[in-house]
Amino acid sequence: MSVDLYRGPVTAPDPGQPVIFAFHGTGGNAAEMHALARQIMPGAGVIAPQGDVSEHGAARFFRRTAEGVYDMPDLAQRTQRMAAYVAAQKAHHPGHRVYAFGYSNGANILASVAMAQPELFDRIGLLHPLIPWAPDPVPELQGTPVLVSAGRHDPICPWPLTERLVDWFEAQGAEVRTEIHEGGHELRPAELVALKALFSTQKETAALA
């Protein structure tokens, strides 16, 4: 079954609460991301898959051949695998909104899945993503709230590529917001505040009023 494609903690949502997918960075672990998601949005369901690619013992979601150089065939295959996993988990929670966020390598697999199957997610948080290729247009992202956070001096995710990604999402018509600091690859508190704001239910509540 597709729900068995990845290991990692899964918590069911409270009634009326969304389901959040949380993707760790290279060398991270699913338990930490699960706890972070629960902290950001108590009551939400959380699904935190553990990356199944090992890079010298560090868990990742797809292979790379060097820093910032991706194994694109492997990325394409693992994007399909993750999309199947997300779709299967989503089917277990009908009627719940589906949000997702990822940090670093987790942001990259999330972005790739969202570009391939944008209908899977209602809101997307990309923390320090690195998308070194030029994505094709995805007009189905129009109206989707997207957060991109970054450090202007990030040695792993060069700022010009982050700017290019922000421009790309804006060109698709996504509702883009950013949280940028002057540091490097580290996550800062303001980024988590911005992520919490992204996952606010005000928009849906207003729509139902």
Buried (B, 14 or more C-beta within 10 A) or exposed (E): EBBEBBEBBBBEBEEEBBBBBBBBBBBBBBEBBBBBBBEBBEEBBBBBBBBBBEBEEEBBBBBBEEEEEBBBEBBBEBBBBBBBBBBBBBEEBEEBBBBBBBBBBBBBBBBBBBBBBBEBBBBBBBBBBBBBEEBEEBEBBEEBBBBBBBBEEBEBBBEEBBBBBBEBBEEBBBBBBBBBBEEBBEBBEEBBEBBEBBBEBEEBEEEEE
